[in-house]
Amino acid sequence: MAHDIRIVTEAELRGAVGLDLDTVRVIEEAFGALSDGGVVMPPVLSMDLAEAHGEVDVKTAYIPGFSGFAIKVSPGFFDNPKLGLPSLNGLMILFSAQTGLVEAVFLDNGYLTDLRTAAAGAVAARHLAPERVQVAGVIGTGVQARLQARAAHLVRPFERLLIWGRDAERARACADDLSDMKCDIAVADSPADLVRDSQLVITTTPARAPVIEAAWLHPGLHITAMGSDQAGKTEIDPKALVQADLYVADRAAQVEKLGELRGAIAAGLWDRGAPVELGDVIRGRARGRQGQTDITICDLTGTGAQDTAIATHVMARLAGRDVGAVIRA
Amino acid sequence: MAHDIRIVTEAELRGAVGLDLDTVRVIEEAFGALSDGGVVMPPVLSMDLAEAHGEVDVKTAYIPGFSGFAIKVSPGFFDNPKLGLPSLNGLMILFSAQTGLVEAVFLDNGYLTDLRTAAAGAVAARHLAPERVQVAGVIGTGVQARLQARAAHLVRPFERLLIWGRDAERARACADDLSDMKCDIAVADSPADLVRDSQLVITTTPARAPVIEAAWLHPGLHITAMGSDQAGKTEIDPKALVQADLYVADRAAQVEKLGELRGAIAAGLWDRGAPVELGDVIRGRARGRQGQTDITICDLTGTGAQDTAIATHVMARLAGRDVGAVIRA
């Protein structure tokens, strides 16, 4: 029996949904649902294509109460820049959670992933950063550096933004791209300087050795580490996880394999069992920050639940609107 | 950077590619490639949605030398018939094996899976059935019963086809649907009768207890068991696997978990280690049937390599043709 499937391109998606408090709320709800239980989120399907210098990840999650579930395919082909193509691309498919029928294909080239990843940063900041953030610092100079800065500002309207990257020119370009933000922006001289002066720090790098040292932690600091999403990546000295008053995971089962916790466990530093999850803090099942001087760290590895949440959100936004092509299949 | 993506519906796919010797050759090549090595085929991503009485499987494989790789999503939602919808549907996405860019979305509702599954039956018959098959028998009365009969006839042009199913009316309907085939067709009284009179038998059921007894095996018989594709399903008495002169798997690592071999291992009957794979027989790395009187069994659980092969084949068929919608994304 034929039914309508909506096919939406990246350009159309960019026109329909952006980084705003509505998107943050949707991702917050996905984390809450993870905490409520009943979410079905299989391990990531991962295919390593050494021959093509590429990799493909497939993520999905079913969230009770959501009308659809997404399957996201994220290819990364690292010789693409030689061909003038981006390394990362991919798409999301939205299925009806009631019938399994395909409802939409979002040819987003990773845009929705960028969005839901940035929104998760805002959720972490909302629930874990000090109430009052005067200075925020972003480490890294890529797409997520830009988006995380904007996402954080939605929930903690800081007055000053510091940016640091290994390449000072890229850091300046990042600052320039953010010049429309309603705050001062400066490039920091070093990550140590950036951390010292900030109450909220977001790390957005693919680093394989810590960028932030444990000695730099100071009272009233919150760090969101969103760079590490596979074994081998790490942005924070494992000792920092234990020194902090609170270490929070997006998903406990993931951070111990793909996130910062992996290093702390490997080094024999971590003996606190499964870490608190962000959803538990959102739902009030676990205590978050206890006061302005606490040191908190949130580790984001990225979940299929976020993909399902953003895809369902986009579909709701598009309802009744003439966006994309409709195919009867 | 925008590129063109072709979106093709089930109806368009049915017009473009069917069950013929060309399709059989493509699937044969996929099995050969599996034997050659270098294929990357991750375990199936499987999501069980008890709440919705549904399940979703994601399969993929990268085959060296193929221009693309497919990711196939197969949802099964078993309350759909109550809504007048089919239980099974889904789609395939074809990616460039060089850049990872999406090349095509095949909204096939499972049609390409039906096709590649039937073609695998023909490949098994070509390489394992006796040279001369006068009577073929199909057990089961669904879509695959029909397709497997036609596929087998492409490579072993038998004179008589027997069909048996638990529901005699469905068996007759199946026979009627095949009345255009160039052979006599009859409904068998029992599976024992069907096996006794056939040189080639294909089982296409979702049975959870053996339909074929080991005592029924006779010289010059080949059986292809394509029904079992998950733990708990079985169509053939495990003793038959040991009694046969040769038992061949589509993929050794799969049949011991999802296929007929699982039962034989569980019963302590199987002590021959990893079974021969169909691709090894195709490539001449393992011996197949040794003579007209051998008894052979082939166990097909379905592989991502078949999906990649059929999707790549479809794309080649569509090249230069105005089929489907082209979206610049």
Interface residues (C-beta under 8 A of the other chain):
Chain A: M1 I5 I7 T9 E10 A11 G38 V40 P42 P43 L45 S46 M47 D48 L49 E51 A52 G54 V56 V58 T60 Y62 P64 F69 I71 V73 P75 G76 F77 N80 L83 G84 L85 P86 N89 G90 L91 I93 F95 A97 Q98 T99 G100 L101 V102 V105 L107 N109 A325 I327 R328 A329
Chain B: M1 I5 I7 T9 E10 A11 G38 V40 P42 P43 L45 S46 M47 D48 L49 E51 A52 G54 V56 V58 T60 Y62 P64 F69 I71 V73 P75 G76 F77 N80 L83 G84 L85 P86 N89 G90 L91 I93 F95 A97 Q98 T99 G100 L101 V102 V105 L107 N109 A325 I327 R328 A329
